[in-house]
Amino acid sequence: MQLNTVIFDMDGLLIDSEPFWQQAGMETLGEFGVSLTNDQYHLTTGLRAREWMDYWFDHFRISKVFAREAEDTIHRKAIQKITANAGPMPGVDHIFSFFKERKFRMGLATSSPMELADAVVDKLRIRDYLRGISSAGDLPFSKPHPQVYMDCATKLGAGPLQCVCFEDSFNGMIAAKAARMRCVIVPAPDQYSLPKWGAADLKLRSLLEFANGHLLEL
């Protein structure tokens, strides 16, 4: 089936927000006297704050009594930091212009709360490109579960085999593939050479690299 729909992840792909999510998470865990290495942090990149916090609370054996309050703290810190300081990732203008020229339906599927999605969409000035935005914030499960991608495709009036997704995280890649969609992965530079990206249909160093030849390959 011919591709005619593109769905983008947000954090770490369109906006350089991951350092600020990391700061928010580290600061919040620090309140409980624990910290993460960079490798530990990357292990849970792409999870929404709820699953992220549950994972590390289990790992460090912190009482779940504090989990919901900690989730709210991460959201508050991250939204504040990202809105004030995060900039676009390289190639955002290029990739939206590329798919607009080819009349693709475009959507956004994020693990972040809709409050942050709306703030980022306006900050990057991409709202006019998007026909649908889906957040996993209130879903029973987030990435790597495929529901947020399936919901976005429904909003766009597309079947999964018509969709190509752009992701930067392992959990996001798994979600896109579980939804039976093609996936282009753009990992963080220090993660690029890891073998775990093998399930992706295409791996790039930047959105700027994507060209018509890549689209034909997909």
Secondary structure, DSSP 8 states (H G I E B T S, - for coil): ----EEEE--BTTTB--HHHHHHHHHHHHHTTT----HHHHHHTTTS-HHHHHHHHHHHHT--GGGHHHHHHHHHHHHHHHHHHH--B-TTHHHHHHHHHHTT-EEEEEESS-HHHHHHHHHHHT-GGG-SEEEE-TTSS--TTSSHHHHHHHHHHT--GGGEEEEESSHHHHHHHHHTT-EEEE---GGGTT-GGGGGSSEE-S-GGG--HHHHHH-
